[in-house]
Amino acid sequence: MGHGLLQPWKVYVYDAFNEVYVWIGSKSSQAIRKQAKKVAQEIFDKKERSKIARIIRITQQTEPVIFKEKFAVTQGTIKVE
């Protein structure tokens, strides 16, 4: 799944090991945003991570280059409802 396929009414959680990204679409609901935050924390807590690991919140149209590069090689998604 490429970065260009992200839909503005959804929120995506992406585990890049030292970073767990929460990508927030501009048209996503508050309820979905809250649920994605919980899912991101659960994913983060399931693995042994380095001390520098963190959860990073990204809003649509403010994506850093490193996120786009990492997301370009992603294979699969988990639906959050």
Secondary structure as UniProt FT lines:
FT   HELIX           3..5
FT   TURN            8..9
FT   STRAND          11..15
FT   STRAND          19..24
FT   TURN            26..27
FT   HELIX           30..46
FT   TURN            51..52
FT   STRAND          54..59
FT   TURN            60..61
FT   HELIX           65..71
FT   TURN            72..73
//
